[in-house]
Amino acid sequence: MALAWSQGVTLGLDPRTLRVVWTVAVVAVAGALVYALRHLIVLVVFSVFFAYLLYPLVWRLERHMPTRYRRPLALLVTYALLALAVAVLVVTLGPRLGDEVRGIVQRFPAMTADLQSGVLVRSVLTRFGVTESTADAIFAGVRNHAGEWLGAVQHGATALVAWVAGAWEIVLVPIFAFFILSNSGLVVAAGQFFADREHRRRWRRVAYDLHDIVGQYVRALLLLSLATFVVWSAVLSFARVPYAVLLAAVAGVFEFVPLVGPLIAGVATVVVCFLAGYSHPWLIAAFVAAWRLVQDYVTSPLVMGHGIDLPPAVVILAILAGDELAGPVGMFLAVPVVAAARIVWRDLREPAPPLEAAPTAVRRVS
């Protein structure tokens, strides 16, 4: 075989061409394998994100554990506190949230009928001094596209419900996160084993930077989501907006999709206010816009720092590409994947630093 390879030119096969073909074949097989295991890979990625959410608490608890089994005890205490927090949320917010979900589901046919009949559009326009003839002309234009809009909304809602119903594997995320946190030293050992000695420090720096950026990004998203839910719940409840807790919960969840998610949540909130007959929907629209400014220019820089540092245009393109490739999951993973690729590209192009240059906060992983 070696002789045939060395004489590839005489056999009519260029060795360089064979190497290119071999590389293309390996990449194609790897891509096919990734596609076949895409659901498992997504599950592992979400487990890693969940582990990063819990890691600061696990690390702080571990320092106060007296025995050599510090990590398992810290994990058990962390998961017990997590279960207690979930139970408290279910008891306090569960009944009201369930009532609001049932209420909006029951009222949705009436909202759709009001929108199609034009009663809602005319009432809103005439409230701002628009004449009836102008209101009728505007409604005629809206009615021509109302079917398309409603069809798109129903299609999106159906797809989202189908995805949630089929995502039962999400219950495995805390389990996988437990094993990731309990065996984090094995990850470092595996990286040292597979990396060449001359490139080991370079890959360690890549691992340190990825650890820092992913942890900062995931925890920042959680804080932004909690802040949105708390503020929206308080403001919408004070303003007596229908389905206040449900709308706040939706806004908090959509906060995990940068730029696009908050825009969708804000538009959906204003539309629901219109359809529900709320008397001051434009005040809610002003609040949504003001909160977006606070999140983008005050809260987000404070909790996110300079971690991601991606231009808004790149973020939008990444989210759109993620939506085309993997739907809601792709939209969520788009920004961290692009940021991680940028870090890997940057670190591999720079000379490898000494190991002592690694951040001490990141070395705690091992």
N, C-alpha and C positions, 0 to 999 in steps of 0.2 A: 504493500500500500504506500509506504514511504517512497519506494523507488518510482512508482507510478506518479506520485505527487511531484517528485523532483524532476521527472521527465514530462511534466504536463504540457510543456510547449511542443515537444516532439509528438505528443499524442493529439495535438490540436486544441488543447485546453490551457489557457493562460492561468497560471496560479493566482494572479491578482483577480482575474474574473471569478475564479472559484471561491476566493475569499469573500468577494462582494456578494455572490449568490448565497454563500453560507450565512453571511450576516443578515441578508434580507430574509432568508428562510427562518432563522432564529427569531428575528423580530416579529415575523408573521405568526409564528407558533406562539410566541409570548403574548402577542395581541389577542389571538384567538383564545388562549387560556384565560387572560384577564376578562375577556368578554363573557366566557362561559362561567366564570366565578364572580361576576360583577355584583351579584346580590350579597355574597359572602364578604367581598371586599368592602362594600358600603357598610355592612354590619360591623366589620372590624374598625373602619374609620370612625363611625359613630361611637363605638366603644372607646376608642382612643380619646375622642373629644370629651366623652363623659368622664374618663379617667383624669383628664386635665382639669375638669371642673372640681373634682374631689381631692386632687393632689395637695393643694395648700393645707386643707384641713387635716388630711392624713399625716402630712409631714409635721404639723404642729402638735398633733396628738401623740405622734410617735416619740417625740422628744421627752414626753412626760411619762412614758410607760416604763415601769421599773424592771421588767424581765427581759430575757433575750428574745422573746417572741413579741417584740414591739410592733413590727409591721402588721402581723395578723390581728393583734388586739386593737391597734389603731383603726384598721379596716372595719372590724366588727363594730366598734363604737361609731365610726363615721356612717356606716349603713344603718345602724339603729337610729341615729339622729336624723338621717334622711327619711327613713320610714315614718318617724314621728312628725316631721315637717309635712310630709305628704298627707298623713292622716289629719293633721290640723287644717290643712287647706281644704280637704274634702269635706270635713265637718262644717267649716265656717262658710266656704264659698260654694260648695257643691249644690245645696238645695236651690239657692238663688240662680246659679248658673243653669241648672237643669230647667227651672221654670222659664227662664228667658229663652233657652233654646226651643222648648216646646211652644212658647208663645210666638216666636218669629216663624217657626215652621207652620203653625196653624194660620198665621196671618199672611203668609207669603202669597197664596192665591189672590186674596183681596188686594194686596199691593200691586200685583201684576195686572189685575183688572183695572185698577185706577190709573196705572201708567198707560195702558193701551187705550183706555177711553178718553184720555186727555184731560180729565178733571183735575188731576194733580198739577199738570204742567200749566194749565190756564190759571189755576188759583195762585200758583207761585208767581207767574208773570204779572197778573193783574195786581198783585200785592205791591209790586214795585212800579206801578203806574203805567204799565204797557196796555195799550188799547186792545179791545177784544179781537179786532180784525188782525192786528199784528200777532196777537197770541195764537190765533187760529192758524196763521201762516207758519209760525214757528213750530206749532204742534204738527202740522202736516209734514214738515221736514223731519221732525223727530219720529213720527209714526212710520215713515218710509224705511227707517233703519231700526225701528224698535225690535222687530222680529229678529234681526241679526244680532243685536245686542243681547236680547234675552236668551237667544240660542247659545251665544258664546258664554254667557254667565252660567246657564244650566249645564253646558258641556264642561266648563271648568269645575263647577261644583261636583258634578258626577265623577269626574276624573279624580278630584281630591278625595272624595268619599271612598272611591274604589281603591285608591292608593293607601289610605288609612286602614281600610278593612283588610287589605292584603299585607299590611306591614306588621303582622303579629310577631315577627321575629324581633321586634323592638324590645320585647321582654328579656331577650338575651343580652342586651347592651349592658345592664348593670352586672351581669354575671361575667361577661368577658372583661369588663373594666376591672372587676375584682382581681382576676388573674393577671391582668396587665400591671396593676399596682403592686400586687404581691410578688411579682417576678420581674420587676423593672431592671434588676441587676443582670438578668439573663440577656436582656436586649443589648446592654452595653457590651457584655462579653461576646455576644454574637457578632456585633459590629467590629470588635477588635479581631475576632477570628477570621472573618471574611475579608477584611481589608489588608492590603499588602503593608509590610512594615514601613516602607518609605512613604506611603500615602495615608498611614493610620492617623497621623495628627491632622491632616487636612480633612478627613472624613469625620474626625471627632469635632472639629470646629463646625462642620456642616450640621452634625447632630445637635450640638449645643445651640446653634442659632435657630434650628427648626424647633427644638424644645422650647426655647424662649418665645418665639413668635407665635407658635400654635397655642401655648398656654395663655399668653397674654390676650390673644385674639378671642379665644373661646370664653375666657372669664369676662372679658369686656362685653361681649355680646350678651352674656347672661345678665350682667349689671344693667346694660341698656334696656334689655327686655323687662327686667323687674321694675326699673324706673318708669318705663312707659306704662306698664300695667297699673302701678300704684297711682301715678299722676292722672292717667285717663280715668281710672275708676273714681277717684275723688272728684275730679272736675265734672265728668258726665253725670255722676250721681247728684252732685250739688245742683247742676243745671236741669235735673229731672228729665234727662234724655232717656227715651225708651231703650231697654236692653243695654244699659250702661256697662254692667260687668261683662257681658258677652262681647261687646264691642272693644272693651279694654283688653280682654283676653286675646281677641283676634289681633289687635294692634301689637300686643306683646310678643305673640308668636311670629308675626311677620317682621318683627324687628331683627330676626335672625337672618333675613335676606337683605343685605345692604342696598340702599337707594331704592330699589324697586319695591321691596316689601312694605316699607312705611308709606310709599305713595299709594299702593293698592289699598292698604288699610285705611288711609285717610279718605280716599275717594269712596270706599265702601261705607265708611261711617257717615259721611255727608249724604250719600244716596239713601241710606236707611233712615236717616232723620227726615228727609223729604218724603219718602214713602210711608213712614209711620205718622205723618201729619204733625211733626214737631214744629212749634211756632217760630223758633229762631234758629233755623239751620245754618244761616250765614255766620252766626256767632260761633257755632261749632267748627265751621270751616276756618274761621280766623284763629281759633284755638289750635286746630291741627297744624296750620301753617306756622304759628308761633312756636309750638312745641318742636316742630321739625328744625327750626332755627336754633333752638336751645340745644337739641340733641347733636346737631351737626357742628356747632361752633363753640359749645361749652362742655356738655357732658361727654361727648365722644372723645374730644382731645384729652380730657382729664383721665378717662379710664383706659383709652386705647394708646395714648402716648404717640410715639412715632413708630409703632410696631409694623403695621402693614405698609404705609407710605406708598400707596398706589394711586396714580391719577384717576379722577372720577371716570374719564372716558374708558380707561382700561377696566375699571370695575364694572361698568355697564356692559361692555363687550363680553367680559368673562361671564357675567350673569346670563346674558342672552345665549351665549354658547353653551353654558351649563344646562339651561332650559331645553335647548335643542337636543342635547346628548342624553340627559337623564331626568328631565322634568324637575319637580320640586327639589329632589335630592341634589341634582346637578346645580341648581341655583344656589343652594346652601353651601355646597362644597367648592364653588367656582373661585371665590375670592381667596380662601386659604390655599387652594392648590396653586393658583397663579403666584401668590406671595411666596410659597415654598419653592416653586420652580425658580423664581427670581433669586432667592437666597442661595440655592444650590449653584446656580450659574455664577453668582457673584463670588462665592467662597472658593469654587473650583478654579477660578481665574486668578485668584490672589495667591501669593506664596504662603505655604503652610506655616503657621506661627508655632512657637513652643507650647507645650502642653500647659505650662504654668499660666499662659495668657488666657486660658478658658475662664469664664465667669464662675465665681465660687457658688453663686446661687444655682447655677445649672448643674454643677457637679453633684448636687444632692440627689440627682436621679439615680446614680449608682449606689 
